[in-house]
């Protein structure tokens, strides 16, 4: 019999629960944002390797921001001006070389990259007040109308080990840069001690902070290798995140797992 990987046993209760079964439309929106997270994360990883291999002046790099153009991504690296009124782009990685050639480096950006960089700074400033982990975290910023979703989640520190949890999502105003809302996605960081095995057909974890999957659950499935789906059991419902990032509602905990809600 093939094994099912148990990546997590339990997330502690931290917030009130959503008891209405979410619609497929809600699940699709979570899936879409999770896929964007995965694309952003991969683009940033590839761009960072490419830029660092060129021996850049690291004093000029305080952060990075990625932006999607069609099916491709640009990733810029730089720092805020002393006045904090613009972002100085010192390095740029583009999947579209023609678009990349249109910009002279360095240049001042007061548009998307500047706004996104400020949103990241504001979210991280708050996150550092509550962060209990001594480890690196990754950030992703995704436009949400005139505002920005900023995701903060643990970076892998061991090869082929994929952490899950300890992550937050902030909604930051693109005009005032105030934090409009923040959401704890998972409480504890769960980190397997050994890499996945080819014989494993699914991951599994229990989430109690809410009764819906999170975008970082989708990111987790799309990032880890070998690719396997993830079963998520909340207090009331059970879901499957497939290897393409789509989310399927499987039923109530009682019907799927034989447990009473």
C-alpha distance (Angstrom), angle and dihedral (degrees) to the residues before:
residue distance angle dihedral
X1 . . .
X2 3.77 . .
X3 3.76 117.1 .
X4 3.78 127.2 -118.2
X5 3.77 113.5 -141.3
X6 3.77 114.2 -127.1
X7 3.81 102.8 -154.5
X8 3.77 93.6 169.5
X9 3.76 139.9 17.3
X10 3.75 105.7 -168.1
X11 3.80 144.6 -6.5
X12 3.82 114.1 -153.0
X13 3.78 121.2 -114.5
X14 3.80 110.0 -99.1
X15 3.78 109.6 150.6
X16 3.77 144.3 21.3
X17 3.78 116.7 -73.4
X18 3.79 132.9 -121.5
X19 3.80 107.1 -126.4
X20 3.79 101.4 -177.4
X21 3.78 114.7 92.7
X22 3.81 106.1 -109.8
X23 3.77 118.0 -121.2
X24 3.79 122.1 -115.7
X25 3.79 86.7 -110.6
X26 3.81 90.6 61.5
X27 3.81 90.8 47.1
X28 3.81 90.5 49.3
X29 3.82 90.7 53.3
X30 3.81 90.7 51.9
X31 3.79 89.0 47.8
X32 3.81 93.0 50.5
X33 3.80 92.8 50.3
X34 3.80 90.3 46.3
X35 3.80 91.3 52.5
X36 3.82 89.3 50.7
X37 3.80 88.6 51.2
X38 3.79 89.9 53.5
X39 3.81 93.2 48.0
X40 3.80 91.7 47.5
X41 3.81 91.9 47.4
X42 3.80 92.5 50.0
X43 3.82 93.3 45.3
X44 3.81 90.9 50.6
X45 3.80 91.4 48.5
X46 3.81 93.7 50.1
X47 3.81 92.4 43.6
X48 3.80 93.3 48.6
X49 3.81 91.5 52.1
X50 3.81 90.8 48.1
X51 3.81 95.1 47.7
X52 3.81 95.1 43.5
X53 3.80 91.3 50.6
X54 3.83 87.7 62.0
X55 3.83 91.6 61.6
X56 3.82 97.4 -118.4
X57 3.78 125.3 -168.3
X58 3.81 97.8 -94.3
X59 3.81 91.2 -161.6
X60 3.79 86.9 70.2
X61 3.80 93.5 55.5
X62 3.79 117.4 78.9
X63 3.77 96.5 147.2
X64 3.79 148.4 -18.9
X65 3.79 137.9 -129.8
X66 3.80 129.6 -165.4
X67 3.79 127.8 -151.6
X68 3.80 128.7 -170.7
X69 3.81 122.5 -131.3
X70 3.78 110.2 -173.9
X71 3.79 104.7 -53.7
X72 3.81 94.9 -19.7
X73 3.79 136.6 77.3
X74 3.78 136.6 -139.0
X75 3.80 118.7 -157.8
X76 3.80 120.1 -164.8
X77 3.80 127.8 -165.8
X78 3.79 126.2 -159.6
X79 3.79 146.1 92.7
X80 3.77 143.6 -91.5
X81 3.78 120.1 -92.4
X82 3.79 116.1 -108.5
X83 3.80 88.7 -104.3
X84 3.83 90.6 52.5
X85 3.80 89.3 -130.9
X86 3.81 99.6 114.9
X87 3.79 142.3 17.3
X88 3.81 116.7 -118.1
X89 3.80 108.8 -141.6
X90 3.81 107.9 -151.4
X91 3.82 100.2 163.8
X92 3.75 134.0 23.7
X93 3.79 134.3 -170.1
X94 3.78 117.0 -164.6
X95 3.77 131.3 -179.7
X96 3.80 85.2 -153.0
X97 3.80 107.1 62.1
X98 3.80 93.9 -169.3
X99 3.79 91.6 57.2
X100 3.79 90.5 45.5
X101 3.82 91.6 55.7
X102 3.81 90.9 58.4
X103 3.80 91.8 72.6
X104 3.77 125.9 71.2
X105 3.78 113.1 -144.0
X106 2.98 124.9 -102.7
X107 3.80 106.3 32.6
X108 3.79 138.2 150.3
X109 3.79 117.9 -108.0
X110 3.80 120.9 -163.2
X111 3.78 95.5 165.4
X112 3.79 133.2 65.3
X113 3.80 98.8 -20.5
X114 3.80 92.6 48.0
X115 3.80 93.0 47.5
X116 3.79 92.4 46.5
X117 3.80 92.1 47.9
X118 3.81 91.7 51.6
X119 3.81 90.2 47.9
X120 3.81 89.7 53.3
X121 3.81 91.3 48.7
X122 3.81 92.3 50.2
X123 3.81 92.7 48.8
X124 3.81 93.1 46.3
X125 3.80 91.4 47.9
X126 3.81 88.8 59.0
X127 3.81 94.1 39.2
X128 3.81 92.0 54.7
X129 3.80 89.3 60.3
X130 3.80 92.2 60.0
X131 3.80 103.3 26.9
X132 3.81 111.2 118.8
X133 3.79 98.0 179.4
X134 3.79 127.7 92.4
X135 3.79 96.9 -148.0
X136 3.82 139.7 92.2
X137 3.79 121.0 -82.6
X138 3.79 130.7 -159.6
X139 3.79 125.2 -136.8
X140 3.77 132.1 -150.4
X141 3.80 125.9 -175.5
X142 3.79 121.4 -160.5
X143 3.83 125.6 -178.7
X144 3.80 114.0 -113.9
X145 3.77 105.5 -173.3
X146 3.81 105.9 -65.2
X147 3.80 90.5 -18.0
X148 3.79 136.6 65.1
X149 3.78 134.9 -119.3
X150 3.81 109.2 -145.1
X151 3.79 116.5 -165.0
X152 3.79 121.7 -163.5
X153 3.80 116.6 -169.4
X154 3.84 137.1 156.9
X155 3.79 117.6 -81.9
X156 3.82 117.6 -134.7
X157 3.80 112.0 -100.1
X158 3.80 97.7 -178.3
X159 3.78 127.2 52.5
X160 3.81 113.9 -101.7
X161 3.82 91.9 3.6
X162 3.82 113.1 116.2
X163 3.83 117.2 -162.1
X164 3.79 122.8 -151.5
X165 3.79 128.1 -166.3
X166 3.80 139.6 22.3
X167 3.80 87.4 93.4
X168 3.80 135.3 138.3
X169 3.79 138.6 -165.7
X170 3.80 121.2 -148.3
X171 3.78 128.3 -168.0
X172 3.81 108.0 -150.1
X173 3.80 125.6 -172.9
X174 3.79 112.8 -113.7
X175 3.82 89.7 -149.9
X176 3.81 107.4 40.0
X177 3.85 96.4 17.6
X178 3.78 89.9 -135.3
X179 3.79 118.5 146.0
X180 3.80 104.3 -107.3
X181 3.79 95.5 -176.0
X182 3.78 140.8 -14.7
X183 3.77 129.4 -155.8
X184 3.78 129.7 -165.3
X185 3.79 105.3 -139.6
X186 3.82 99.7 -171.4
X187 3.78 129.6 -2.2
X188 3.82 108.8 -146.3
X189 3.80 128.6 39.8
X190 3.77 110.9 -121.2
X191 3.77 115.0 -161.5
X192 3.81 122.0 178.0
X193 3.78 114.8 -130.9
X194 3.80 93.9 -140.7
X195 3.85 134.0 34.9
X196 3.78 121.8 -98.4
X197 3.79 118.1 -83.5
X198 3.78 125.0 -134.3
X199 3.82 89.3 -122.9
X200 3.80 92.5 63.3
X201 3.78 113.2 99.5
X202 3.79 101.5 -176.5
X203 3.76 144.9 8.5
X204 3.78 122.5 -132.4
X205 3.77 137.2 -162.6
X206 3.80 139.6 161.3
X207 3.81 118.4 -127.9
X208 3.80 121.5 -166.4
X209 3.80 103.3 168.3
X210 3.79 90.2 83.3
X211 3.78 142.2 -8.5
X212 3.80 96.3 -113.4
X213 3.81 133.5 68.7
X214 3.80 118.1 -105.0
X215 3.79 132.4 -127.9
X216 3.79 90.1 -112.0
X217 3.81 89.1 57.7
X218 3.80 86.9 61.2
X219 3.82 90.5 45.5
X220 3.81 89.2 51.9
X221 3.81 93.1 53.4
X222 3.81 93.6 46.2
X223 3.81 93.6 46.9
X224 3.79 105.9 46.2
X225 3.77 124.6 85.1
X226 2.96 134.1 -108.8
X227 3.79 90.9 38.5
X228 3.78 112.6 -117.5
X229 3.81 132.1 154.9
X230 3.80 123.6 -108.3
X231 3.80 127.8 -130.3
X232 3.81 113.3 -149.7
X233 3.79 122.3 -166.7
X234 3.80 118.4 -167.0
X235 3.80 124.1 -177.2
X236 3.79 90.6 -83.5
X237 3.81 111.0 13.5
X238 3.79 143.6 42.0
X239 3.81 125.2 -143.5
X240 3.78 138.5 -179.8
X241 3.79 122.1 -144.7
X242 3.78 107.2 -156.8
X243 3.80 125.5 -146.0
X244 3.82 90.4 -101.5
X245 3.82 90.0 58.6
X246 3.80 96.7 -106.8
X247 3.80 118.3 136.2
X248 3.80 123.7 -135.7
X249 3.79 124.5 -166.0
X250 3.81 107.8 -135.8
X251 3.80 100.5 -176.8
X252 3.77 141.3 -96.4
X253 3.78 121.6 -31.4
X254 3.79 89.6 -112.8
X255 3.82 94.2 52.4
X256 3.82 97.0 42.0
X257 3.81 103.2 34.0
X258 3.77 100.2 22.0
X259 3.79 92.6 -118.2
X260 3.77 127.1 127.8
X261 3.78 116.2 -112.6
